[in-house]
């Protein structure tokens, strides 16, 4: 079908995007499946032509650089993946010690929570950059390329810099590996690379998102001047706890002595735990809905117009090019975090420059979060992968778009509450096409279909194990009848599914 992907004249004769995508993945059997699919999609996209997005890099065009990056990815893939954890910061602390503690060379803003961390981090980064500070940002997971995780001045580090940073610290990594019971994990190595890259730049401030939890997360070798806690809900319950309060106990570990704590709205038991920890650490607390928050918001073309109450006053007529009430709340948290970093509040009751704040928020982007990547029909990508995230996405879709018929494409990870995700989307999906991404964590399409039939009923479920087929089927369903001229497609369920779909659909 012509929409997937369009023939723009750049593809060679006889090129089959679906076939080449799968062939490349199949050829990478000796590599980590997550990295293999990212590389496969990037190579497919480059063959199809079109400039890459500046915040979502593809494979390097230079063959030598590409080979060097592939070598680093291969070495990283031999380490524990992000789902295999040993709750300790001993290894990363030992590595930081050998490197001279680069994470202490700059102040930092540390983020934890269940949902909204990456987008909030990107907003904080944009605000700090607008006030002429050099920023480093570390977030996870990545949408398309591992280099996205480490950003300098608002852009992912180049492949050359990523490789150089890894090679610089590799001897020290090997020393720690030899001395510890377990080798450093994939996430621990990347965290060390980020801290080293930030010190080498050097940055004025680092914005760091935890990988999971807080207390024993590899990022927690920093002493964040500001600790940000986005909304806490149930996720990773096998590792973090079965209630929001228990999960908050683990996440509160990023709150350091004398820090400023910025809290999004929380369940009561989570808020109690966070406030208790803050009191023990003699930290200053700012709570959404009390010290700061969203005053007003209205839907606008391509996003929303919001008024925020910050720690230093009110900020009106702020355009945010992201959809959904949850993004307005993320913006309020980000603004309060930056105000706290600059000392705005009781000691400095004056707001930040409103024009600079407006300029920063207007430039915010968040790939794979309520992102429109295609028109006619409209295709939206959102990386919601737990029930809480799915609920706010469903609300955002209802508010931002007037779809007369919405088709879901869902590919989920087997270790998530998939039933809860499906139940959150059931009211807005006319039909759902279940599929699976190409990672080892993916729930098999047939297993996902069994759950979907229980939630949606058999007549509303279609199974397409291959993601390219699922996208094509969903687009066909959205266009099926003329009365449904307002049809749309939402691709969701996993960051990995969204990343692969983004590559296949080729934004722009």
C-alpha positions in Angstrom: 0.0 0.0 0.0 1.3 3.4 -0.9 1.1 4.9 2.6 3.6 2.5 4.1 6.0 3.9 3.2 5.4 6.4 0.4 7.3 6.1 -2.8 9.2 9.4 -2.7 11.5 8.5 -5.5 14.4 7.8 -3.3 14.0 4.1 -2.9 16.0 1.9 -5.3 14.1 -0.2 -7.8 12.7 -3.4 -6.3 13.2 -2.1 -2.7 10.8 -3.8 -0.3 10.8 -1.9 3.0 9.1 -4.7 4.9 11.3 -7.4 3.6 14.6 -5.5 4.0 13.6 -4.5 7.5 13.1 -8.1 8.5 16.1 -9.3 6.6 18.4 -6.9 8.4 17.0 -8.0 11.8 17.4 -11.7 11.0 21.0 -11.1 10.0 21.8 -9.6 13.4 21.2 -12.8 15.3 24.4 -12.5 17.3 23.5 -9.1 18.7 21.2 -7.8 21.4 17.7 -7.9 19.8 16.9 -4.3 21.0 20.0 -2.9 19.3 19.5 -5.0 16.2 16.1 -3.7 15.5 17.2 -0.1 16.1 20.0 -0.5 13.6 17.7 -2.3 11.1 15.2 0.4 11.2 17.8 3.1 10.9 19.4 1.5 7.9 15.9 1.0 6.3 15.1 4.7 6.9 18.4 5.9 5.5 17.8 3.8 2.3 14.4 5.3 1.9 15.9 8.8 2.0 14.9 11.9 3.8 16.7 14.0 6.5 16.8 12.5 10.0 15.2 14.3 12.9 17.8 16.3 14.9 16.6 14.7 18.2 16.3 11.2 16.8 19.6 10.3 15.1 19.9 7.5 12.5 23.0 5.4 11.7 26.1 7.5 10.9 26.5 8.1 7.1 30.3 7.7 7.4 31.1 3.9 7.1 34.1 4.1 9.5 32.0 5.9 12.2 29.1 3.5 11.6 31.5 0.5 12.1 32.9 2.1 15.3 29.5 2.7 16.7 28.4 -0.8 15.8 31.4 -2.2 17.7 30.5 -0.3 20.8 26.9 -1.4 20.6 28.0 -5.0 20.2 30.2 -4.7 23.3 27.4 -3.1 25.3 25.0 -5.9 24.2 27.2 -8.5 26.0 26.3 -6.9 29.3 23.2 -7.4 31.5 20.2 -5.7 29.9 18.1 -3.1 31.6 15.6 -5.7 32.9 18.2 -7.7 34.7 19.2 -5.9 37.9 21.3 -6.4 41.0 20.1 -3.7 43.5 23.3 -2.0 44.4 25.3 1.1 43.4 28.6 -0.5 44.5 29.8 -1.1 40.9 28.9 2.3 39.5 30.3 4.0 42.6 33.6 2.1 42.1 33.8 3.2 38.5 33.0 6.8 39.4 35.8 6.7 41.9 38.3 5.5 39.3 37.1 8.2 36.9 37.6 11.0 39.5 33.9 11.4 40.3 33.0 13.4 37.2 29.3 13.5 38.4 30.4 16.0 41.1 31.8 18.5 38.6 28.4 20.1 38.0 25.1 20.7 39.7 22.2 18.4 38.8 18.5 18.0 38.7 17.5 14.4 39.3 14.1 13.0 38.2 12.2 9.9 39.3 8.5 8.8 39.1 6.5 6.4 37.0 5.3 8.4 34.0 6.4 11.6 32.4 10.0 11.6 33.4 11.5 11.9 29.9 9.2 14.6 28.7 9.6 16.6 31.9 13.4 16.2 31.6 13.3 17.6 28.1 11.2 20.6 29.3 13.7 21.3 32.1 16.5 21.1 29.6 14.8 23.5 27.2 14.2 26.0 30.0 17.7 25.9 31.3 19.1 26.2 27.8 16.9 29.3 27.2 18.5 30.9 30.2 21.9 30.4 28.5 23.1 27.4 30.6 24.9 24.6 29.0 23.0 21.4 29.7 23.6 17.7 29.7 20.6 15.4 29.7 20.5 11.6 30.4 17.2 9.8 29.7 16.1 6.3 28.9 15.0 4.2 27.1 15.8 5.5 23.6 13.2 5.7 20.8 15.5 4.9 17.9 19.2 5.2 18.7 21.2 4.6 21.8 23.0 7.9 21.3 19.7 9.7 22.2 20.2 8.9 25.8 23.1 11.3 26.2 22.4 14.9 25.1 24.5 18.0 25.2 23.0 21.5 24.6 19.6 19.9 23.7 20.9 17.5 21.1 22.0 13.9 21.2 25.8 13.4 21.2 27.2 12.5 17.9 28.1 9.0 17.1 31.8 10.0 17.1 31.5 11.5 20.6 29.6 8.5 21.9 32.3 6.1 20.7 35.1 8.4 22.0 33.5 8.5 25.4 33.2 4.8 25.6 36.7 4.2 24.5 38.0 6.7 27.1 36.4 5.0 30.0 36.7 1.4 28.8 39.9 0.6 30.6 38.3 1.7 33.9 35.2 -0.4 33.1 37.4 -3.4 32.7 39.1 -2.8 36.0 35.8 -2.6 37.9 34.5 -5.7 36.0 37.6 -7.7 37.2 37.1 -6.5 40.9 33.4 -7.0 41.3 31.2 -10.1 41.7 29.1 -9.0 38.7 30.2 -7.0 35.6 28.9 -3.6 35.1 25.5 -3.7 33.4 24.5 -2.0 30.1 22.7 0.8 32.0 25.6 1.3 34.4 28.1 1.7 31.6 25.8 4.2 29.8 25.3 6.2 33.0 29.1 6.4 33.5 29.5 7.5 29.9 26.9 10.3 30.4 28.5 11.6 33.6 32.0 11.5 31.9 30.7 13.3 28.8 29.0 16.0 30.9 32.2 16.6 32.8 34.3 16.7 29.7 31.9 19.1 27.9 31.7 20.7 30.5 28.1 21.4 31.3 26.6 24.0 33.7 23.9 21.6 34.9 22.9 18.0 34.3 19.3 16.8 34.0 19.3 13.1 34.9 16.4 10.6 34.7 16.6 7.5 36.8 16.4 4.1 35.0 14.2 2.4 37.6 13.4 3.3 41.2 15.8 5.6 42.9 17.8 4.3 45.9 19.8 1.7 44.1 19.4 3.1 40.6 22.8 3.6 38.8 22.2 7.3 38.4 21.9 7.8 42.2 25.6 8.4 42.6 24.8 12.1 42.0 23.6 14.5 44.7 20.8 16.3 42.9 20.4 19.9 43.9 16.8 19.5 42.9 14.9 16.1 43.2 11.9 15.9 40.9 9.2 13.2 41.5 6.7 12.9 38.6 3.4 11.0 39.2 3.9 7.6 40.9 1.7 4.7 39.9 2.0 0.9 39.7 4.8 -0.3 37.4 7.7 -2.7 37.9 5.8 -4.0 40.9 8.0 -7.1 41.1 11.0 -4.9 41.9 9.7 -1.7 43.4 6.7 -2.7 45.5 3.0 -3.4 45.1 1.5 -0.1 46.2 2.3 3.5 45.3 3.5 4.0 48.9 6.0 1.1 48.6 7.2 2.3 45.2 7.6 5.9 46.6 9.9 4.5 49.3 12.3 3.3 46.7 12.0 6.4 44.5 12.5 8.7 47.5 16.1 7.6 47.6 17.0 10.4 45.2 16.1 13.0 47.8 19.4 14.2 49.3 20.3 16.3 52.4 19.2 19.9 52.0 17.9 19.5 48.4 14.8 21.1 46.9 12.1 18.6 46.2 9.5 19.2 43.4 6.5 16.8 43.6 3.9 16.3 41.0 0.4 15.3 42.3 0.7 11.9 44.0 -1.5 9.2 45.5 -1.9 9.9 49.2 0.3 7.1 50.4 3.1 8.0 48.0 2.9 11.7 49.0 3.2 10.7 52.7 6.3 8.7 52.1 7.9 11.4 50.0 7.1 14.1 52.6 8.5 12.0 55.4 11.8 11.4 53.5 12.0 15.1 52.7 11.6 16.0 56.3 14.4 13.5 57.3 16.7 15.1 54.7 15.8 18.7 55.7 14.7 19.3 52.1 12.6 22.1 50.9 9.4 20.8 49.3 7.2 22.3 46.5 4.0 20.4 45.8 1.9 20.6 42.7 -1.6 22.0 43.5 -0.2 23.9 46.5 3.0 25.8 45.8 2.7 25.5 42.0 0.4 24.1 39.4 -1.7 24.6 36.2 -4.0 27.6 36.4 -5.7 27.3 33.0 -5.3 25.5 29.7 -7.0 25.4 26.3 -6.5 23.3 23.2 -4.6 25.1 20.5 -3.4 24.1 17.0 -0.6 21.6 17.5 -0.8 21.7 21.2 -2.2 23.9 24.0 -2.1 27.3 25.5 -1.5 27.2 29.3 -1.2 29.5 32.3 1.1 28.2 35.0 1.5 29.3 38.6 5.2 28.9 39.5 7.1 29.4 42.8 7.7 33.0 41.9 4.4 34.0 40.3 2.1 33.4 37.3 3.2 32.7 33.7 0.4 33.3 31.2 -0.1 32.6 27.5 2.5 29.9 27.4 2.2 27.8 24.2 3.1 24.1 24.6 3.3 22.1 21.4 2.3 18.9 23.1 -1.2 17.4 23.5 -2.9 16.4 26.7 -3.6 17.6 30.3 -0.7 15.5 31.5 1.7 17.5 29.4 0.5 20.7 31.0 1.1 19.2 34.4 4.6 18.0 33.3 5.2 21.6 32.2 4.3 22.9 35.6 6.6 20.5 37.3 9.5 21.4 34.9 9.0 25.1 35.5 9.0 24.6 39.3 12.1 22.5 39.1 14.0 25.2 37.2 12.7 27.9 39.5 13.9 25.8 42.5 17.3 25.4 40.7 17.6 29.2 40.3 16.5 29.8 43.9 13.1 31.2 43.1 10.6 31.0 45.9 10.5 32.3 49.4 14.0 33.8 49.2 13.5 35.2 45.7 9.8 35.8 45.1 10.2 37.2 41.5 9.3 35.0 38.6 11.6 34.0 35.8 11.6 36.1 32.6 8.2 35.3 31.0 9.4 35.8 27.4 12.3 33.3 28.0 9.9 30.8 29.5 7.5 31.1 26.6 10.3 30.7 24.1 11.6 27.6 25.8 8.2 25.8 26.1 7.3 26.7 22.5 10.4 24.8 21.3 9.8 21.6 23.4 9.5 18.3 21.6 9.1 14.7 22.9 9.4 12.0 20.2 7.1 9.1 20.5 4.8 10.9 23.0 1.5 11.9 21.3 3.5 12.5 18.2 1.7 12.8 14.8 3.8 11.2 12.2 1.4 10.8 9.3 -1.7 12.5 7.9 -4.6 11.1 5.7 -5.2 9.2 7.9 -3.6 10.7 10.9 -1.2 8.3 12.7 -0.3 9.1 16.2 2.5 7.5 18.2 2.5 7.3 22.0 4.8 5.1 24.2 2.2 4.4 26.9 3.2 1.1 28.4 1.4 0.9 31.7 -2.3 1.5 32.7 -1.7 5.0 34.2 0.1 6.1 31.0 -2.6 4.6 28.8 -5.3 6.4 30.7 -3.8 9.8 30.2 -3.0 9.1 26.6 -6.7 8.0 26.0 -7.8 11.3 27.5 -5.4 13.3 25.4 -6.4 11.6 22.2 -10.1 12.4 23.0 -9.3 16.0 23.7 -6.8 16.8 20.9 -8.4 14.9 18.0 -11.9 14.5 16.6 -11.5 11.0 15.3 -14.8 9.4 14.1 -13.0 6.1 14.0 -9.8 5.3 15.9 -7.9 2.1 15.3 -5.3 1.0 17.8 -2.0 -0.8 17.0 -0.7 -2.4 20.2 2.5 -4.2 20.7 3.5 -4.7 24.4 6.3 -6.1 26.6 5.5 -9.3 28.3 6.5 -8.0 31.7 3.9 -5.2 31.8 0.3 -5.0 33.0 -0.9 -5.5 29.4 -4.6 -6.1 30.4 -4.6 -2.8 32.2 -3.3 -1.0 29.2 -5.9 -2.6 26.9 -8.7 -1.8 29.3 -7.6 1.9 29.3 -7.8 2.1 25.6 -10.9 0.0 25.0 -13.3 3.0 25.2 -11.5 4.9 22.4 -10.6 2.1 20.0 -13.2 1.1 17.4 -10.9 -1.9 16.7 -7.4 -3.0 17.7 -4.7 -4.6 15.7 -2.4 -6.5 18.0 1.2 -7.1 17.0 4.7 -7.5 18.5 7.9 -5.6 18.2 11.2 -7.3 17.4 12.7 -7.3 20.9 13.2 -10.3 23.2 10.8 -8.6 25.7 7.9 -8.5 23.3 4.7 -10.3 24.3 3.9 -12.8 21.4 1.1 -11.5 19.2 -1.1 -14.6 19.9 -0.8 -14.1 23.7 -1.7 -10.4 23.3 -4.6 -11.3 21.1 -6.0 -13.6 23.7 -6.1 -10.8 26.2 -7.4 -8.3 23.7 -10.4 -10.6 22.8 -11.3 -10.7 26.5 -11.3 -6.9 26.7 -12.6 -5.9 23.2 -14.5 -9.0 22.0 -13.5 -11.1 19.1 -15.1 -8.9 16.4 -12.9 -5.9 17.3 -9.5 -7.7 17.3 -7.2 -8.4 14.4 -3.9 -10.2 14.7 -0.9 -9.2 12.6 2.4 -10.5 14.1 4.6 -8.4 11.8 4.5 -4.7 12.7 4.6 -3.5 9.0 1.5 -5.6 8.4 -0.2 -4.3 11.5 0.4 -0.7 10.5 -1.0 -1.4 7.0 -4.0 -3.2 8.4 -4.8 -0.3 10.8 -4.5 2.3 8.1 -6.8 0.3 5.9 -9.3 0.0 8.7 -9.2 3.7 9.4 -9.9 4.5 5.7 -12.4 1.6 5.2 -15.6 3.5 4.6 -16.3 7.0 3.3 -18.4 7.9 6.4 -15.3 7.5 8.5 -13.3 10.3 6.8 -12.1 11.3 10.2 -10.4 8.0 10.9 -7.1 7.7 12.7 -4.5 5.3 14.0 -2.8 5.2 17.5 0.3 3.1 17.8 1.1 2.3 21.4 1.9 -0.2 24.1 5.7 0.0 24.2 8.6 2.4 23.6 10.1 -0.3 21.3 6.9 -0.7 19.3 6.7 3.1 18.9 10.4 3.3 17.9 10.0 0.7 15.2 6.8 2.2 13.9 8.4 5.6 13.8 11.2 4.2 11.6 8.8 2.5 9.3 6.5 5.4 8.8 9.4 7.8 8.4 8.3 11.1 9.9 8.0 13.8 7.3 
